[in-house]
């Protein structure tokens, strides 16, 4: 269950980035409830679509609020 509402309460910058109404956001919450940021594109020969390289976001890139810890991410991703 995605819990996107949990993130974005710290500032409008992150809220708008997650809403992504006018653009394809590079910050997203996955099905585990972990906030990820795309840090680059992986060009693969076999896929038409380039793969996004994601990295968990621990601090809000806009205001610096601590959003989650590596332990949170480990706990959320451990079951899958
Ligand atoms: Zn913020």
PDB file of the backbone (N, CA, C, O) and the ligand in Angstrom, with CONECT records:
HET     ZN  A 101       1
ATOM      1  N   UNK A   1       0.841  -1.195   0.000  1.00  0.00           N
ATOM      2  CA  UNK A   1       0.000   0.000   0.000  1.00  0.00           C
ATOM      3  C   UNK A   1       0.876   1.245   0.000  1.00  0.00           C
ATOM      4  O   UNK A   1       1.643   1.466   0.936  1.00  0.00           O
ATOM      5  N   UNK A   2       0.768   2.027  -1.007  1.00  0.00           N
ATOM      6  CA  UNK A   2       1.556   3.258  -1.089  1.00  0.00           C
ATOM      7  C   UNK A   2       1.005   4.282  -0.114  1.00  0.00           C
ATOM      8  O   UNK A   2      -0.201   4.518  -0.040  1.00  0.00           O
ATOM      9  N   UNK A   3       1.906   4.874   0.620  1.00  0.00           N
ATOM     10  CA  UNK A   3       1.509   5.850   1.623  1.00  0.00           C
ATOM     11  C   UNK A   3       2.144   7.194   1.281  1.00  0.00           C
ATOM     12  O   UNK A   3       2.916   7.746   2.066  1.00  0.00           O
ATOM     13  N   UNK A   4       1.817   7.702   0.123  1.00  0.00           N
ATOM     14  CA  UNK A   4       2.452   8.921  -0.365  1.00  0.00           C
ATOM     15  C   UNK A   4       2.096  10.114   0.506  1.00  0.00           C
ATOM     16  O   UNK A   4       2.836  11.096   0.570  1.00  0.00           O
ATOM     17  N   UNK A   5       0.954  10.015   1.176  1.00  0.00           N
ATOM     18  CA  UNK A   5       0.521  11.136   1.997  1.00  0.00           C
ATOM     19  C   UNK A   5       1.448  11.404   3.162  1.00  0.00           C
ATOM     20  O   UNK A   5       1.457  12.493   3.736  1.00  0.00           O
ATOM     21  N   UNK A   6       2.242  10.374   3.507  1.00  0.00           N
ATOM     22  CA  UNK A   6       3.162  10.526   4.622  1.00  0.00           C
ATOM     23  C   UNK A   6       4.276  11.505   4.283  1.00  0.00           C
ATOM     24  O   UNK A   6       4.779  12.217   5.152  1.00  0.00           O
ATOM     25  N   UNK A   7       4.652  11.532   3.014  1.00  0.00           N
ATOM     26  CA  UNK A   7       5.707  12.434   2.579  1.00  0.00           C
ATOM     27  C   UNK A   7       5.083  13.668   1.931  1.00  0.00           C
ATOM     28  O   UNK A   7       3.980  13.610   1.387  1.00  0.00           O
ATOM     29  N   UNK A   8       5.795  14.763   1.997  1.00  0.00           N
ATOM     30  CA  UNK A   8       5.284  15.983   1.385  1.00  0.00           C
ATOM     31  C   UNK A   8       4.612  16.902   2.377  1.00  0.00           C
ATOM     32  O   UNK A   8       4.155  17.988   2.020  1.00  0.00           O
ATOM     33  N   UNK A   9       4.551  16.462   3.642  1.00  0.00           N
ATOM     34  CA  UNK A   9       3.933  17.322   4.642  1.00  0.00           C
ATOM     35  C   UNK A   9       4.930  18.349   5.191  1.00  0.00           C
ATOM     36  O   UNK A   9       4.542  19.268   5.913  1.00  0.00           O
ATOM     37  N   UNK A  10       6.213  18.194   4.847  1.00  0.00           N
ATOM     38  CA  UNK A  10       7.234  19.083   5.397  1.00  0.00           C
ATOM     39  C   UNK A  10       7.279  20.416   4.663  1.00  0.00           C
ATOM     40  O   UNK A  10       7.539  21.449   5.281  1.00  0.00           O
ATOM     41  N   UNK A  11       7.031  20.412   3.364  1.00  0.00           N
ATOM     42  CA  UNK A  11       7.114  21.664   2.605  1.00  0.00           C
ATOM     43  C   UNK A  11       6.389  21.499   1.271  1.00  0.00           C
ATOM     44  O   UNK A  11       6.120  20.386   0.820  1.00  0.00           O
ATOM     45  N   UNK A  12       6.082  22.634   0.656  1.00  0.00           N
ATOM     46  CA  UNK A  12       5.364  22.599  -0.617  1.00  0.00           C
ATOM     47  C   UNK A  12       6.235  22.067  -1.751  1.00  0.00           C
ATOM     48  O   UNK A  12       5.729  21.509  -2.724  1.00  0.00           O
ATOM     49  N   UNK A  13       7.556  22.246  -1.616  1.00  0.00           N
ATOM     50  CA  UNK A  13       8.446  21.769  -2.675  1.00  0.00           C
ATOM     51  C   UNK A  13       8.311  20.283  -2.887  1.00  0.00           C
ATOM     52  O   UNK A  13       8.167  19.811  -4.015  1.00  0.00           O
ATOM     53  N   UNK A  14       8.359  19.543  -1.783  1.00  0.00           N
ATOM     54  CA  UNK A  14       8.253  18.087  -1.888  1.00  0.00           C
ATOM     55  C   UNK A  14       6.824  17.675  -2.228  1.00  0.00           C
ATOM     56  O   UNK A  14       6.601  16.735  -2.991  1.00  0.00           O
ATOM     57  N   UNK A  15       5.879  18.378  -1.660  1.00  0.00           N
ATOM     58  CA  UNK A  15       4.476  18.063  -1.940  1.00  0.00           C
ATOM     59  C   UNK A  15       4.186  18.189  -3.431  1.00  0.00           C
ATOM     60  O   UNK A  15       3.559  17.315  -4.030  1.00  0.00           O
ATOM     61  N   UNK A  16       4.653  19.291  -4.023  1.00  0.00           N
ATOM     62  CA  UNK A  16       4.434  19.509  -5.447  1.00  0.00           C
ATOM     63  C   UNK A  16       5.188  18.482  -6.284  1.00  0.00           C
ATOM     64  O   UNK A  16       4.685  18.013  -7.305  1.00  0.00           O
ATOM     65  N   UNK A  17       6.410  18.134  -5.841  1.00  0.00           N
ATOM     66  CA  UNK A  17       7.201  17.165  -6.596  1.00  0.00           C
ATOM     67  C   UNK A  17       6.511  15.811  -6.608  1.00  0.00           C
ATOM     68  O   UNK A  17       6.524  15.114  -7.622  1.00  0.00           O
ATOM     69  N   UNK A  18       5.901  15.433  -5.473  1.00  0.00           N
ATOM     70  CA  UNK A  18       5.228  14.139  -5.395  1.00  0.00           C
ATOM     71  C   UNK A  18       3.907  14.157  -6.149  1.00  0.00           C
ATOM     72  O   UNK A  18       3.498  13.151  -6.729  1.00  0.00           O
ATOM     73  N   UNK A  19       3.246  15.305  -6.136  1.00  0.00           N
ATOM     74  CA  UNK A  19       1.975  15.400  -6.854  1.00  0.00           C
ATOM     75  C   UNK A  19       2.215  15.276  -8.349  1.00  0.00           C
ATOM     76  O   UNK A  19       1.487  14.573  -9.049  1.00  0.00           O
ATOM     77  N   UNK A  20       3.243  15.965  -8.831  1.00  0.00           N
ATOM     78  CA  UNK A  20       3.663  15.844 -10.228  1.00  0.00           C
ATOM     79  C   UNK A  20       2.549  16.029 -11.223  1.00  0.00           C
ATOM     80  O   UNK A  20       2.427  15.248 -12.167  1.00  0.00           O
ATOM     81  N   UNK A  21       1.732  17.046 -11.035  1.00  0.00           N
ATOM     82  CA  UNK A  21       0.584  17.212 -11.929  1.00  0.00           C
ATOM     83  C   UNK A  21       0.982  17.723 -13.300  1.00  0.00           C
ATOM     84  O   UNK A  21       0.325  17.417 -14.295  1.00  0.00           O
ATOM     85  N   UNK A  22       2.042  18.493 -13.357  1.00  0.00           N
ATOM     86  CA  UNK A  22       2.441  19.103 -14.627  1.00  0.00           C
ATOM     87  C   UNK A  22       3.658  18.441 -15.243  1.00  0.00           C
ATOM     88  O   UNK A  22       4.113  18.842 -16.314  1.00  0.00           O
ATOM     89  N   UNK A  23       4.195  17.410 -14.559  1.00  0.00           N
ATOM     90  CA  UNK A  23       5.428  16.799 -15.040  1.00  0.00           C
ATOM     91  C   UNK A  23       5.532  15.389 -14.486  1.00  0.00           C
ATOM     92  O   UNK A  23       4.784  14.998 -13.591  1.00  0.00           O
ATOM     93  N   UNK A  24       6.461  14.644 -15.030  1.00  0.00           N
ATOM     94  CA  UNK A  24       6.733  13.286 -14.536  1.00  0.00           C
ATOM     95  C   UNK A  24       7.716  13.398 -13.375  1.00  0.00           C
ATOM     96  O   UNK A  24       8.887  13.708 -13.594  1.00  0.00           O
ATOM     97  N   UNK A  25       7.265  13.154 -12.150  1.00  0.00           N
ATOM     98  CA  UNK A  25       8.172  13.361 -11.014  1.00  0.00           C
ATOM     99  C   UNK A  25       9.297  12.350 -10.968  1.00  0.00           C
ATOM    100  O   UNK A  25       9.123  11.176 -11.295  1.00  0.00           O
ATOM    101  N   UNK A  26      10.460  12.835 -10.552  1.00  0.00           N
ATOM    102  CA  UNK A  26      11.610  11.953 -10.373  1.00  0.00           C
ATOM    103  C   UNK A  26      11.723  11.505  -8.926  1.00  0.00           C
ATOM    104  O   UNK A  26      12.627  10.752  -8.564  1.00  0.00           O
ATOM    105  N   UNK A  27      10.800  11.972  -8.109  1.00  0.00           N
ATOM    106  CA  UNK A  27      10.713  11.527  -6.721  1.00  0.00           C
ATOM    107  C   UNK A  27       9.378  10.818  -6.585  1.00  0.00           C
ATOM    108  O   UNK A  27       8.345  11.360  -6.978  1.00  0.00           O
ATOM    109  N   UNK A  28       9.390   9.611  -6.032  1.00  0.00           N
ATOM    110  CA  UNK A  28       8.150   8.854  -5.937  1.00  0.00           C
ATOM    111  C   UNK A  28       8.202   7.901  -4.754  1.00  0.00           C
ATOM    112  O   UNK A  28       9.272   7.511  -4.288  1.00  0.00           O
ATOM    113  N   UNK A  29       7.016   7.537  -4.281  1.00  0.00           N
ATOM    114  CA  UNK A  29       6.894   6.558  -3.214  1.00  0.00           C
ATOM    115  C   UNK A  29       6.524   5.225  -3.851  1.00  0.00           C
ATOM    116  O   UNK A  29       5.543   5.138  -4.590  1.00  0.00           O
ATOM    117  N   UNK A  30       7.299   4.198  -3.569  1.00  0.00           N
ATOM    118  CA  UNK A  30       6.994   2.904  -4.165  1.00  0.00           C
ATOM    119  C   UNK A  30       5.970   2.160  -3.321  1.00  0.00           C
ATOM    120  O   UNK A  30       5.481   2.675  -2.316  1.00  0.00           O
ATOM    121  N   UNK A  31       5.647   0.921  -3.751  1.00  0.00           N
ATOM    122  CA  UNK A  31       4.582   0.172  -3.081  1.00  0.00           C
ATOM    123  C   UNK A  31       4.933  -0.205  -1.647  1.00  0.00           C
ATOM    124  O   UNK A  31       4.048  -0.532  -0.856  1.00  0.00           O
ATOM    125  N   UNK A  32       6.210  -0.162  -1.310  1.00  0.00           N
ATOM    126  CA  UNK A  32       6.617  -0.454   0.064  1.00  0.00           C
ATOM    127  C   UNK A  32       6.513   0.764   0.976  1.00  0.00           C
ATOM    128  O   UNK A  32       6.710   0.663   2.187  1.00  0.00           O
ATOM    129  N   UNK A  33       6.202   1.908   0.387  1.00  0.00           N
ATOM    130  CA  UNK A  33       6.124   3.119   1.192  1.00  0.00           C
ATOM    131  C   UNK A  33       7.469   3.785   1.390  1.00  0.00           C
ATOM    132  O   UNK A  33       7.636   4.608   2.291  1.00  0.00           O
ATOM    133  N   UNK A  34       8.425   3.432   0.551  1.00  0.00           N
ATOM    134  CA  UNK A  34       9.755   4.047   0.615  1.00  0.00           C
ATOM    135  C   UNK A  34       9.821   5.169  -0.411  1.00  0.00           C
ATOM    136  O   UNK A  34       9.429   5.000  -1.565  1.00  0.00           O
ATOM    137  N   UNK A  35      10.324   6.316   0.033  1.00  0.00           N
ATOM    138  CA  UNK A  35      10.476   7.447  -0.880  1.00  0.00           C
ATOM    139  C   UNK A  35      11.778   7.304  -1.657  1.00  0.00           C
ATOM    140  O   UNK A  35      12.859   7.197  -1.077  1.00  0.00           O
ATOM    141  N   UNK A  36      11.652   7.304  -2.980  1.00  0.00           N
ATOM    142  CA  UNK A  36      12.814   7.161  -3.847  1.00  0.00           C
ATOM    143  C   UNK A  36      12.981   8.385  -4.729  1.00  0.00           C
ATOM    144  O   UNK A  36      12.013   9.055  -5.092  1.00  0.00           O
ATOM    145  N   UNK A  37      14.234   8.658  -5.065  1.00  0.00           N
ATOM    146  CA  UNK A  37      14.540   9.711  -6.024  1.00  0.00           C
ATOM    147  C   UNK A  37      15.317   9.102  -7.182  1.00  0.00           C
ATOM    148  O   UNK A  37      16.246   8.325  -6.966  1.00  0.00           O
ATOM    149  N   UNK A  38      14.948   9.443  -8.390  1.00  0.00           N
ATOM    150  CA  UNK A  38      15.690   8.971  -9.549  1.00  0.00           C
ATOM    151  C   UNK A  38      16.945   9.811  -9.704  1.00  0.00           C
ATOM    152  O   UNK A  38      16.889  11.037  -9.801  1.00  0.00           O
ATOM    153  N   UNK A  39      18.071   9.125  -9.725  1.00  0.00           N
ATOM    154  CA  UNK A  39      19.339   9.837  -9.802  1.00  0.00           C
ATOM    155  C   UNK A  39      19.951   9.749 -11.193  1.00  0.00           C
ATOM    156  O   UNK A  39      20.959  10.398 -11.473  1.00  0.00           O
ATOM    157  N   UNK A  40      19.351   8.956 -12.058  1.00  0.00           N
ATOM    158  CA  UNK A  40      19.901   8.881 -13.400  1.00  0.00           C
ATOM    159  C   UNK A  40      19.158   7.886 -14.261  1.00  0.00           C
ATOM    160  O   UNK A  40      18.237   7.205 -13.810  1.00  0.00           O
ATOM    161  N   UNK A  41      19.571   7.819 -15.491  1.00  0.00           N
ATOM    162  CA  UNK A  41      18.975   6.891 -16.441  1.00  0.00           C
ATOM    163  C   UNK A  41      20.007   5.844 -16.829  1.00  0.00           C
ATOM    164  O   UNK A  41      21.168   6.148 -17.106  1.00  0.00           O
ATOM    165  N   UNK A  42      19.543   4.606 -16.839  1.00  0.00           N
ATOM    166  CA  UNK A  42      20.420   3.508 -17.250  1.00  0.00           C
ATOM    167  C   UNK A  42      20.024   3.126 -18.671  1.00  0.00           C
ATOM    168  O   UNK A  42      18.905   2.675 -18.917  1.00  0.00           O
ATOM    169  N   UNK A  43      20.934   3.308 -19.578  1.00  0.00           N
ATOM    170  CA  UNK A  43      20.647   2.998 -20.972  1.00  0.00           C
ATOM    171  C   UNK A  43      20.917   1.525 -21.225  1.00  0.00           C
ATOM    172  O   UNK A  43      22.057   1.065 -21.157  1.00  0.00           O
ATOM    173  N   UNK A  44      19.857   0.800 -21.517  1.00  0.00           N
ATOM    174  CA  UNK A  44      20.039  -0.625 -21.783  1.00  0.00           C
ATOM    175  C   UNK A  44      19.747  -0.910 -23.254  1.00  0.00           C
ATOM    176  O   UNK A  44      18.860  -0.306 -23.856  1.00  0.00           O
ATOM    177  N   UNK A  45      20.492  -1.815 -23.800  1.00  0.00           N
ATOM    178  CA  UNK A  45      20.364  -2.125 -25.216  1.00  0.00           C
ATOM    179  C   UNK A  45      19.044  -2.826 -25.519  1.00  0.00           C
ATOM    180  O   UNK A  45      18.430  -2.596 -26.561  1.00  0.00           O
ATOM    181  N   UNK A  46      18.615  -3.689 -24.590  1.00  0.00           N
ATOM    182  CA  UNK A  46      17.477  -4.539 -24.913  1.00  0.00           C
ATOM    183  C   UNK A  46      16.124  -3.862 -24.672  1.00  0.00           C
ATOM    184  O   UNK A  46      15.125  -4.228 -25.291  1.00  0.00           O
ATOM    185  N   UNK A  47      16.097  -2.887 -23.784  1.00  0.00           N
ATOM    186  CA  UNK A  47      14.831  -2.234 -23.490  1.00  0.00           C
ATOM    187  C   UNK A  47      14.673  -0.958 -24.307  1.00  0.00           C
ATOM    188  O   UNK A  47      15.628  -0.214 -24.532  1.00  0.00           O
ATOM    189  N   UNK A  48      13.460  -0.734 -24.734  1.00  0.00           N
ATOM    190  CA  UNK A  48      13.165   0.520 -25.416  1.00  0.00           C
ATOM    191  C   UNK A  48      13.167   1.673 -24.424  1.00  0.00           C
ATOM    192  O   UNK A  48      13.638   2.774 -24.711  1.00  0.00           O
ATOM    193  N   UNK A  49      12.621   1.380 -23.242  1.00  0.00           N
ATOM    194  CA  UNK A  49      12.545   2.400 -22.200  1.00  0.00           C
ATOM    195  C   UNK A  49      13.826   2.399 -21.381  1.00  0.00           C
ATOM    196  O   UNK A  49      14.270   1.345 -20.926  1.00  0.00           O
ATOM    197  N   UNK A  50      14.422   3.564 -21.191  1.00  0.00           N
ATOM    198  CA  UNK A  50      15.596   3.600 -20.307  1.00  0.00           C
ATOM    199  C   UNK A  50      15.179   3.325 -18.875  1.00  0.00           C
ATOM    200  O   UNK A  50      14.128   3.785 -18.427  1.00  0.00           O
ATOM    201  N   UNK A  51      16.004   2.574 -18.154  1.00  0.00           N
ATOM    202  CA  UNK A  51      15.703   2.267 -16.758  1.00  0.00           C
ATOM    203  C   UNK A  51      16.143   3.409 -15.859  1.00  0.00           C
ATOM    204  O   UNK A  51      17.228   3.968 -16.020  1.00  0.00           O
ATOM    205  N   UNK A  52      15.277   3.743 -14.909  1.00  0.00           N
ATOM    206  CA  UNK A  52      15.622   4.762 -13.941  1.00  0.00           C
ATOM    207  C   UNK A  52      16.471   4.140 -12.835  1.00  0.00           C
ATOM    208  O   UNK A  52      16.195   3.034 -12.370  1.00  0.00           O
ATOM    209  N   UNK A  53      17.489   4.858 -12.431  1.00  0.00           N
ATOM    210  CA  UNK A  53      18.286   4.438 -11.282  1.00  0.00           C
ATOM    211  C   UNK A  53      17.762   5.189 -10.068  1.00  0.00           C
ATOM    212  O   UNK A  53      17.868   6.413  -9.978  1.00  0.00           O
ATOM    213  N   UNK A  54      17.198   4.433  -9.140  1.00  0.00           N
ATOM    214  CA  UNK A  54      16.559   5.046  -7.976  1.00  0.00           C
ATOM    215  C   UNK A  54      17.423   4.895  -6.737  1.00  0.00           C
ATOM    216  O   UNK A  54      18.177   3.933  -6.593  1.00  0.00           O
ATOM    217  N   UNK A  55      17.295   5.862  -5.854  1.00  0.00           N
ATOM    218  CA  UNK A  55      18.000   5.803  -4.586  1.00  0.00           C
ATOM    219  C   UNK A  55      17.045   6.295  -3.503  1.00  0.00           C
ATOM    220  O   UNK A  55      16.350   7.291  -3.701  1.00  0.00           O
ATOM    221  N   UNK A  56      17.003   5.608  -2.360  1.00  0.00           N
ATOM    222  CA  UNK A  56      16.118   6.092  -1.300  1.00  0.00           C
ATOM    223  C   UNK A  56      16.494   7.504  -0.863  1.00  0.00           C
ATOM    224  O   UNK A  56      17.671   7.859  -0.806  1.00  0.00           O
ATOM    225  N   UNK A  57      15.482   8.294  -0.559  1.00  0.00           N
ATOM    226  CA  UNK A  57      15.686   9.664  -0.082  1.00  0.00           C
ATOM    227  C   UNK A  57      15.533   9.658   1.434  1.00  0.00           C
ATOM    228  O   UNK A  57      14.497   9.253   1.961  1.00  0.00           O
ATOM    229  N   UNK A  58      16.565  10.106   2.121  1.00  0.00           N
ATOM    230  CA  UNK A  58      16.504  10.122   3.574  1.00  0.00           C
ATOM    231  C   UNK A  58      16.159  11.502   4.121  1.00  0.00           C
ATOM    232  O   UNK A  58      15.550  11.629   5.183  1.00  0.00           O
ATOM    233  N   UNK A  59      16.553  12.522   3.389  1.00  0.00           N
ATOM    234  CA  UNK A  59      16.244  13.888   3.799  1.00  0.00           C
ATOM    235  C   UNK A  59      15.551  14.598   2.644  1.00  0.00           C
ATOM    236  O   UNK A  59      15.875  14.378   1.477  1.00  0.00           O
ATOM    237  N   UNK A  60      14.598  15.448   2.985  1.00  0.00           N
ATOM    238  CA  UNK A  60      13.912  16.208   1.941  1.00  0.00           C
ATOM    239  C   UNK A  60      14.935  17.059   1.185  1.00  0.00           C
ATOM    240  O   UNK A  60      15.688  17.812   1.803  1.00  0.00           O
ATOM    241  N   UNK A  61      14.969  16.943  -0.156  1.00  0.00           N
ATOM    242  CA  UNK A  61      15.936  17.733  -0.932  1.00  0.00           C
ATOM    243  C   UNK A  61      15.608  19.219  -0.961  1.00  0.00           C
ATOM    244  O   UNK A  61      16.425  20.034  -1.389  1.00  0.00           O
ATOM    245  N   UNK A  62      14.412  19.567  -0.505  1.00  0.00           N
ATOM    246  CA  UNK A  62      13.994  20.966  -0.569  1.00  0.00           C
ATOM    247  C   UNK A  62      14.223  21.701   0.748  1.00  0.00           C
ATOM    248  O   UNK A  62      14.716  22.829   0.760  1.00  0.00           O
ATOM    249  N   UNK A  63      13.861  21.059   1.849  1.00  0.00           N
ATOM    250  CA  UNK A  63      13.944  21.765   3.129  1.00  0.00           C
ATOM    251  C   UNK A  63      14.842  21.051   4.135  1.00  0.00           C
ATOM    252  O   UNK A  63      15.126  21.603   5.198  1.00  0.00           O
ATOM    253  N   UNK A  64      15.291  19.853   3.827  1.00  0.00           N
ATOM    254  CA  UNK A  64      16.242  19.177   4.694  1.00  0.00           C
ATOM    255  C   UNK A  64      15.630  18.397   5.840  1.00  0.00           C
ATOM    256  O   UNK A  64      16.352  17.875   6.690  1.00  0.00           O
ATOM    257  N   UNK A  65      14.312  18.309   5.877  1.00  0.00           N
ATOM    258  CA  UNK A  65      13.663  17.541   6.933  1.00  0.00           C
ATOM    259  C   UNK A  65      14.000  16.062   6.794  1.00  0.00           C
ATOM    260  O   UNK A  65      14.005  15.519   5.689  1.00  0.00           O
ATOM    261  N   UNK A  66      14.282  15.413   7.924  1.00  0.00           N
ATOM    262  CA  UNK A  66      14.533  13.977   7.894  1.00  0.00           C
ATOM    263  C   UNK A  66      13.225  13.251   7.638  1.00  0.00           C
ATOM    264  O   UNK A  66      12.261  13.411   8.386  1.00  0.00           O
ATOM    265  N   UNK A  67      13.194  12.454   6.580  1.00  0.00           N
ATOM    266  CA  UNK A  67      11.956  11.817   6.147  1.00  0.00           C
ATOM    267  C   UNK A  67      11.899  10.347   6.521  1.00  0.00           C
ATOM    268  O   UNK A  67      10.835   9.832   6.865  1.00  0.00           O
ATOM    269  N   UNK A  68      13.018   9.679   6.458  1.00  0.00           N
ATOM    270  CA  UNK A  68      13.080   8.257   6.775  1.00  0.00           C
ATOM    271  C   UNK A  68      14.543   7.921   7.040  1.00  0.00           C
ATOM    272  O   UNK A  68      15.445   8.676   6.677  1.00  0.00           O
ATOM    273  N   UNK A  69      14.757   6.789   7.670  1.00  0.00           N
ATOM    274  CA  UNK A  69      16.119   6.367   7.985  1.00  0.00           C
ATOM    275  C   UNK A  69      16.459   5.115   7.179  1.00  0.00           C
ATOM    276  O   UNK A  69      15.561   4.428   6.692  1.00  0.00           O
ATOM    277  N   UNK A  70      17.744   4.817   7.037  1.00  0.00           N
ATOM    278  CA  UNK A  70      18.108   3.561   6.353  1.00  0.00           C
ATOM    279  C   UNK A  70      17.435   2.361   7.002  1.00  0.00           C
ATOM    280  O   UNK A  70      17.089   1.395   6.323  1.00  0.00           O
ATOM    281  N   UNK A  71      17.248   2.423   8.338  1.00  0.00           N
ATOM    282  CA  UNK A  71      16.578   1.319   9.037  1.00  0.00           C
ATOM    283  C   UNK A  71      15.119   1.215   8.601  1.00  0.00           C
ATOM    284  O   UNK A  71      14.594   0.115   8.429  1.00  0.00           O
ATOM    285  N   UNK A  72      14.465   2.366   8.424  1.00  0.00           N
ATOM    286  CA  UNK A  72      13.084   2.364   7.934  1.00  0.00           C
ATOM    287  C   UNK A  72      13.013   1.685   6.573  1.00  0.00           C
ATOM    288  O   UNK A  72      12.157   0.836   6.323  1.00  0.00           O
ATOM    289  N   UNK A  73      13.935   2.079   5.702  1.00  0.00           N
ATOM    290  CA  UNK A  73      13.930   1.541   4.345  1.00  0.00           C
ATOM    291  C   UNK A  73      14.181   0.039   4.371  1.00  0.00           C
ATOM    292  O   UNK A  73      13.515  -0.721   3.668  1.00  0.00           O
ATOM    293  N   UNK A  74      15.151  -0.387   5.190  1.00  0.00           N
ATOM    294  CA  UNK A  74      15.438  -1.811   5.312  1.00  0.00           C
ATOM    295  C   UNK A  74      14.211  -2.572   5.798  1.00  0.00           C
ATOM    296  O   UNK A  74      13.882  -3.637   5.275  1.00  0.00           O
ATOM    297  N   UNK A  75      13.536  -2.015   6.804  1.00  0.00           N
ATOM    298  CA  UNK A  75      12.374  -2.693   7.381  1.00  0.00           C
ATOM    299  C   UNK A  75      11.250  -2.802   6.361  1.00  0.00           C
ATOM    300  O   UNK A  75      10.562  -3.820   6.285  1.00  0.00           O
ATOM    301  N   UNK A  76      11.070  -1.742   5.576  1.00  0.00           N
ATOM    302  CA  UNK A  76       9.971  -1.740   4.629  1.00  0.00           C
ATOM    303  C   UNK A  76      10.234  -2.643   3.433  1.00  0.00           C
ATOM    304  O   UNK A  76       9.306  -3.229   2.874  1.00  0.00           O
ATOM    305  N   UNK A  77      11.505  -2.755   3.041  1.00  0.00           N
ATOM    306  CA  UNK A  77      11.820  -3.537   1.860  1.00  0.00           C
ATOM    307  C   UNK A  77      12.167  -4.984   2.187  1.00  0.00           C
ATOM    308  O   UNK A  77      12.273  -5.818   1.288  1.00  0.00           O
ATOM    309  N   UNK A  78      12.347  -5.289   3.489  1.00  0.00           N
ATOM    310  CA  UNK A  78      12.809  -6.620   3.877  1.00  0.00           C
ATOM    311  C   UNK A  78      11.807  -7.708   3.498  1.00  0.00           C
ATOM    312  O   UNK A  78      12.190  -8.817   3.124  1.00  0.00           O
ATOM    313  N   UNK A  79      10.515  -7.374   3.601  1.00  0.00           N
ATOM    314  CA  UNK A  79       9.493  -8.408   3.407  1.00  0.00           C
ATOM    315  C   UNK A  79       9.292  -8.762   1.950  1.00  0.00           C
ATOM    316  O   UNK A  79       8.742  -9.822   1.651  1.00  0.00           O
ATOM    317  N   UNK A  80       9.717  -7.914   1.036  1.00  0.00           N
ATOM    318  CA  UNK A  80       9.429  -8.169  -0.376  1.00  0.00           C
ATOM    319  C   UNK A  80      10.626  -8.777  -1.090  1.00  0.00           C
ATOM    320  O   UNK A  80      10.554  -9.056  -2.287  1.00  0.00           O
TER     321      UNK A  80
HETATM  322 ZN    ZN A 101      10.548  19.355   2.661  1.00  0.00          ZN
END
